[in-house]
């Protein structure tokens, strides 16, 4: 048996009483997978990235910098 590692990130969804992870078509094609085939799935939780979550908040001001440095109490 030959084992190698191909990764994909997918979102779980509920179907009836089960939770389903969809295998992307590209991965199915590359791996030559067929329905009913037995595969091993390794589960790793993905940490959510908040990159870009604060769009439109603007740049730091001089007052923001004072807050960060703890100097806002002295003005």
C-alpha positions in Angstrom: 0.0 0.0 0.0 1.2 3.5 -0.9 0.3 6.3 1.5 0.9 10.0 0.7 -0.6 13.2 2.0 -2.9 15.6 0.1 -4.6 18.4 2.1 -7.8 20.3 1.7 -9.7 22.6 4.0 -13.5 22.2 4.0 -16.4 23.3 6.1 -18.5 20.7 8.0 -22.2 20.7 7.4 -25.1 18.9 9.0 -27.1 16.3 6.9 -29.8 14.7 9.0 -28.2 13.4 12.2 -24.7 13.3 10.7 -22.0 15.9 10.0 -20.5 15.8 6.5 -17.2 17.0 5.1 -17.2 17.4 1.3 -14.2 16.3 -0.7 -13.5 18.9 -3.4 -13.8 17.7 -7.0 -10.3 18.6 -7.9 -9.0 16.4 -5.0 -11.2 13.6 -6.2 -9.9 13.9 -9.7 -6.2 14.2 -8.7 -6.5 11.2 -6.4 -8.7 9.1 -8.7 -11.2 8.6 -5.9 -14.5 6.8 -6.5 -17.7 6.6 -4.5 -17.6 3.7 -2.0 -13.8 3.8 -1.8 -12.3 3.6 1.7 -10.1 6.6 2.6 -8.3 7.7 5.8 -9.3 11.2 7.0 -7.1 13.1 9.5 -8.9 15.8 11.5 -7.2 19.1 12.5 -9.1 22.1 13.6 -8.2 25.2 11.6 -7.7 28.4 13.6 -9.9 31.2 12.2 -7.9 34.1 10.7 -9.2 37.6 11.5 -7.0 39.1 8.8 -9.0 42.0 7.2 -11.7 41.8 9.9 -11.2 45.5 10.8 -11.6 46.9 7.3 -12.4 50.6 7.2 -11.2 51.3 10.7 -8.5 53.6 9.4 -4.9 54.2 10.4 -3.6 54.8 13.9 -3.7 58.4 15.1 -1.3 60.1 17.5 -4.0 59.6 20.2 -4.1 55.8 19.5 -0.3 55.6 19.8 -0.5 57.4 23.2 -3.1 54.8 24.3 -0.8 51.9 23.3 2.2 53.5 25.1 0.1 54.2 28.2 0.7 57.9 28.0 -3.0 58.9 27.6 -3.3 59.5 31.4 -0.8 62.4 31.3 -2.6 64.7 28.9 
